[in-house]
């Protein structure tokens, strides 16, 4: 019809239609969101209308969309090329180098010129979440059990350190295994009732479990001091030697032991290395266990539970070990959190924490260890970087997350390295057959 | 080797098996044929203890395995290639095979691997590929190979021809025969593809509405006019 060619070529007409539609949607949204503002008036709340602002917003959407359409016409999107194996191999090599490089950087960080107190504090925070992400990755990424209450085990670890250290005077190193064991016990406690659940149902129950622990912490005042929390948690010492600016004449402190001047940053550096070691232990454990039967059974369980049963894998034990081991690492991280903060309260263990840890795992690409590090840096370090944006900080942060999901919908690093290759067997077979080969 | 007596299985209030009697002797290939919903898969699942039978008995060798947990049944020497193949899509072919060897002695792993790679050379080529990237036929081969990795005495196959091209079906059935003759594995096969199944099997059973209505050698059943009318006409 000639009506379709009112002005310009067909693609432009289409584009204008599209932009008009978008502008309409923007109008519907903008009227309540931008157009109406509540203001304090003598007689109560009053409504103020801001129609010019609405008009600007709608116009922005219309023009923006139109520009997008024009841009798309001038530079048409190239058809997505299939990933060539060469590129994939190059990325893989890069990621393999990325791991050791990151570890080397992390080890040197406290001695780099820009590493002041603030940088170290943020790094400690990021590393805590890296460790939590790696711990949750065992449950969600490997075993495929969607756990929305992971923060409960973090809380158990934190409170067990706080209570054991305060009531029995146990040191951090004595409390660490206790906290891990307690958290693992809670993991099994959670695991038993949810053995038959999967997917959404499992997620809801774990969510409830996380809230239950928090509510218990709030209400069991005689043990946990309720919402007021526990303060005065012993700070860590250097394997029995305290960080103390003025030790008693006959006692030693960290700086006298090494014969250096006292500086408050020494404790922070120690905390940094402590969480780095704990996190690397978590990583090492995961990398090792993936190659063991139980780790492989976790991954198989994620893929297909019925097939697992038909192969004689016991799903009960497999799930419980995943819950217990994942919880154990959260317990370790919780102990660290308590000793670092010196104060804990139920407020530190809300659902939002679980959600952030889960977001790190998902954004990293479920199951990818390096991906989790990147995601933790982005999610925890990111808000710090854009601190100058003040109240728009969370908006920028949300936009960043949307961009990641648009750009890489399956997580930053979604590919999975097989845990075994035939070359491993060929090598052992050759090693075995070599003595025989020398016989003429 | 496998003896089933008066087996009843329920899904809630629905009685899927209504007293099945059946026997598989050592070294045989036995086929179970029947229409959709006759209870074929339920019978295989009940043998593996998923779900457990309400009444009746499943004997494997000298053991009454009716109430055993699934992983112990598998460890006793029964393997199943489940319906719909159910391979681990994100794991490599080699890892899939490794999972199959869960209940086997690890020291046999290399020789077992060589054995299944000889049966299915294509799997050796694809060993580092993700299971999910294989074609349907290759996935079925992987499912059978994975089941063989547990060194079973009895191999249960649930519709190995499902959704495969005729050429591939022929190939799969040839390998099943090879497994039976050369590897001395007893095979109990559930099929809708009655023609191929009965030609391959030493003996067959026909399952209708949860009951065995007919039994005989594969050749007898193939020649039977009722079977021809119900399961073979029109298709082949």
Interface residues (C-beta under 8 A of the other chain):
Chain A: X293 X296 X297 X299 X300 X302 X303 X304 X306 X307 X308 X309 X310 X311 X312 X313 X314 X416 X418 X419 X420 X421 X422 X425 X428 X429
Chain B: X48 X50 X69 X70 X71 X73 X74 X75 X79 X80 X81 X82 X86 X87 X88 X89 X90 X91 X92 X94 X95 X98 X99 X100 X102 X103 X110 X113 X127 X128 X146 X147 X150
